[in-house]
C-alpha cells in the first residue's frame, strides 16, 4: 500500500511492506519500489563518488570494509540480508549499498590527501532536537537535516513483521530504516543525532550505527532499546533520543566506541541537543555549526509546543541557522512527537508556519 505526504514536487512517499517471509524479501520489495530514488542518489552523491568508491578499491579500504562486513553480518545477519535484498531489488551494486550504510564508519579512515577537501562530510547530517517531560507536556521535536542532495531521496517505510510488530521509519534511499526517526507498535520512538568523536575515539571495523538503529525498530521497551544500544561494539559515536509513549519518558543516550555510554533522563527543563556530546566525556571534533545552534537555542523561549516549533524554525543566525535551507545543508522535515496525545507529526517547510503537516497515531 502506498500513500504520499506533502505538497511539493517530491512528496514523501509511504510504502507499506510485510509481513514478509524473511528480511531479504522485505529488503527486496523496498529496493524494487524505490529503485529510482536509490539510483538517483547514487548518481548525485559526491561523497560516494569522490571518496567512498575510490577508497573502497585501495588495500586499506578493502580491509576496513571486510572487517565491517564480517562483524555486522555476524551480529545482525537478518539486517545484512535486508541490505542484500535492497541491492538486488533496486538493481544496484551491493558494494554501493554497503558504502551508503557504512559511510560514517568509513570516511574517518580515508587519508586526507586522497579526499576532496571541498567535501565536508562532518556536516552532512546535522540535526537538532528539543525535548521536555513536565507536568504540562511531554514532547520531542526534531529537525531532520542533511546534505541538500538528499532532497527527493527519502521515504517512509511502514514495516509489518511476522511477529505482528509494526514500525514506521523515515528512511534515506538505499539505507536501512531508520537513520533518522521512527516509532513502533510497542509505543517506542526515537530520533537520532550525529556526534563527531575525534579520530582517536573511533574503532575501525565496529558495529555500524545504521544496523543499531534498524535493531531499535524492534525494541519492546525503553529498557530493551538501551540493551540493544549498549550491547553493540560501535565504531563511531551517536546520540539517541529514546521516547517511551507508554511510560511517558524520554532518555538522551550518548555513545562512543569501547562500550562507552551516558544516559540523561529528560525532565521539566527543556533539553536541546545538536551535534556535540553534552554529557559523555569524549574527545570530539569542534563543530561551529552545532555550537552556534546550541547557543542560539539557549536564548529562545521553550514553554510550549508552538515555541518548540518556533525554535526549530529559527533562522536568525545567517551562517548557522537552526532551520537550514541550503546551499549545502537542508532541513528535510521537522517531527513533533507528543507523548500525551500519542501522535507523531511530520512538517515539510519551516515548522514556524505549520503549512503542511501529517499526523500519525502511535497507538
N, C-alpha and C positions, 0 to 999 in steps of 0.2 A: 504494500500500500504506500502511496506517495502523497505528500502534501507540499505546499510551498508557503514560506513565510516572507514577509517584507514587501516593499513597494518598488524596489529598484530594478535595474535591468538584469541583475543577477540575484534573484530571490533565493533565500536559503531553503534548500530542498530537504525534505524529511523522507527517509526511506525506512519502512518497517520490514524487518527481516527476522525470520525464525518462526517457530523453533526449527533448527536445522539438525541434521544427523550428526554433524561434528563441526569443529571450529574451522576446518578447511573449507567446508561448504559455505559457512557464513561469510568467511573472507572472500570466497569466490563470487558470491552474489553481490557483495558490496563492491568489489573490484569491477565486476561486469557492469553494474548500474552506473558507477561513477568513472568509467574508463576515460571519458572525455576530459573530466576535470583533472584526473591523475596525470594523463598525458600532457595536458596543457601546463600543469605545474612543473613537470619535468623539463618542459621546453622553455620555461621562463625563470627557473630557479638558478640564479647566478652562483650561489654558494655551492650548489650541487655541481654545476658545470665547471667552475673555475677552481674549486678547492677539493671537494669530496671525491669526484671521479678521478682526477689526476693522482691524488694521494692514494686512492684505493689500488692503483697499479704499481705503487712502489713497494719494495720489500717491507718497510716499516708498516705501511698501510695494510698490506696483506696479512701480516702477523697480528695487528690490532683487530682487524675485522674477524679473523679466525678465532681469536680469543673471545671477543664479544659474542660471536655466533655460538660458540660451544657453551659458554656459561649461561647465556639467556635461553638457548634451546633446552638445556638440561633443566633449568629451574622452571621454565614456562613452556613446556612442549606444545600445549594447546594453542597458546597465543602465537608461537612460532609457526604452527600450521595455518593459523589465521592469516598471517602475512604471506605465506606461500600461496594460499588461495587468492588473496588480494592481487598478487602479482599475476597469477595465472588468469584470473577473471578479467583483469584490466588489460592484459596483453603487453605488459612492460617487463623489462628485465628484473629478476629478483634482487640483484645487487643494488639497483636504484632504489627499490623499496627499502632495503636494509639501510642504505645511506641516509634516506629521509628519516627513518626511525631512530638511527644511532647518531644523528647529526651532532648533538651536544656532547656525546661521548667521544666523538672523533675529532672535531675541529680543534680542541686544545692541543692535540698532538701533531697537527700539521706544522712542519717547520715554517717559521715566519718568512724565510727567504723564498719559500715556494708559494706562499699565499698572496693573493691580490690584496694589498693593504687598504685598497679603497672599499673593500667589503668588510664591514664591521659586524661580525656575526653576534657579538655580545648584545647588540641592541635589536635583535630580530624578534624577540618575544617579550618585550616589556609589558607587564600587566600591573593593574592597580586594584586593590581590594580595600573596602571599608566594612568593618564588622562590629556588631554590638549584640549583647544579650542583656537586656534590662527588664524591669517590671513592665515597662510600657511597650517595648518592641524587641523583637529578635530578628535581625536582618543581616544578610550578607549581600553586598553589592560588588560587582566585579567588572572591570573593563578588560576585554579580550583584545590585546594589542599584538600586532605582528608586522612583518615587513609588508609594504603595500602590494607586493607581488602576490600575497595570499588572497587578495580580494577576488571573489569568484571561485575560490578553491577550497571552500569549506562546506560542510553539510551536517545534518543531524541524523544520527543512526538511532532508531528505536529497535533495540535488540530484544528478542524473546528467546530465552534459553530453555532447553529440555526440562530443567528443574522447575520451570514456571517463573523464575526470576525475570524481571523486565528492567531494562535500563534505557535512558535517553541520553545521548552523548554528542556534544559538539565535536566534530572531527575534521582534521586537516586532511586534504586529499592524499591518499596513499599511506596514511599513518594509522596506527591502532587507535580506536576510540578509547579514552579521550585525553589528549594532551592539554585540554583547556578547561572544560567544566562538564558536569554530568550529574544525574541522580538516578536512583534505582527504586524498585518497589519495596525495599526494606526501609525506606524513609531516610536513606543516607545520600547526601550530596557532597560534592567537593568542587572547589575552584583551585587553580594552580598558579603559582608564581615562580618564574625562573629566578635563581640567585647565582651570582658569579664567584665561586671559590677561586682562589689563585691556583696556578698550575700545580704547585707543590701539594695541593689538597686533593687532587684528582687521582683516582686509582684506575690505571689502564685495564680495560677488559672486564670491568664490573657490570653489574646489572643496569640495564638501560631504564631511564625514567618512563619512557613510553610503555614498557612492559609492566612497571609497577602501577601506573595509573590505570592501565587496562585491567589489572587484577583488582583494583579498588571498586570497579563496577560491580563486582560480585560479592563485596563485603556485606555481611549480615547486620553489622552494628558498628558503632564508632570504635569500640574495643577491637573488633575484628579488623577494621581498617588500620588501626595502629599496629596491630600484629603483622599485617601484610607489609606495611612500610618498614618496620624495624627489622624484619627477618630477611630483608634483601640487602645484599652487599653492594651498595650503589657505587657507581663510578663517579658521578658528578652530583653535587648537591641539588636540593629542590625545597620549595616551600609549599605545603599542602594546607588548605583550609577545609577541615572536615566538619560537615554540618549534619547534625542528627535531628531530624524533624520530630521524632517520637519523644526524645529526651530533652528537646529544646536546648540544645547545646552546640557550641562551636569551639573547635580547637584549631589553633595555628601550629603546625608542626614543621620545624626546620630540620633538614637532614644534611649529612655530608658523608663522605667515604669513611671507611673503617668503623662502621656501625655507630656513628655519632648522630644523636637525635636530641632535640629540645622541644618541649611542649608548652605552649602558652594557652591557658583557658581564657577565652574572650568573655568579658563581663560587661558591666554597665558603662565603663569608659570606652568610647569608640576606639577601635584599633585599626590603624591604616597600615597596609603593607604594600610596598612596591617591589623592587628587585634587589634588595640588600638583606643580608642576615641582620635580624634585630635582637635575637636572644641566644642563638647558638654561637659559641666563640670559635670562629673560623677565619683564617686569613682570606680576604676577599679582594676582588678587583674593584678599584674605585670607579664608581658609575655616577657621573654628574647628573645624568638624566634622572635616575632613581632618587638621588639625594635632593634634587630640586623639587621633585614631586612630593617627597616626604615633608620637606619644609613648607611647601605651599599648603598641603593638606592640614598641617597643624594649625594654620591660621583660619581655616574655614569653619563655619558652623556645622554641627553634626547632630542636631537634636531631633530629626525626623527623617522619614524615608525620602521626602522631597529634597531635603538638604543633602542627603547622601548622594542622590542622583545629580544634584547641582554640583557637588564636589567632583564627582567623576566626569562631569561635563565641563569642568573649568579649563579655560584656555588663556588665562591671564599672562602666564609666562610664555612669551612667544617662542623662546628657544626650546624649552622643555615643558610643554603643556601636559596636564593630566589627560585631557582628551586630545587624541592625536589625529591629524588629518593629512599627513604626508610632509615632505615629499618621500621620506624613507619609511617612517613608522605610521601605522594607521590603526585606529580603534575599530575593529571589525564589528563589534557589538558590545552592549552592556547588559549584564544579567543581574536581576534582583531576585533573591531568594527570601521569601517571608516565611519564617518558621511557624508563625501563628496562623496565617492564612493557608499554609502548606501549599504554596504556589511558587513557581519559577517563571519569571517573565524575561523575555529577550527583546531588547530595544535596538533597532538599527537606526543610526543617526544619533545626534547629541542627546543624551538622556535628560538634559535640562528641559528639552522641548516635549519629550514623550510623544513624538509624532507618529511612530509606528512601533507597536509592541504586540507580542503574542504571549499568552499566559498558558502554562501547563499545570495541571493539578498533580501534586506529588503524593497523592493518596490512592 
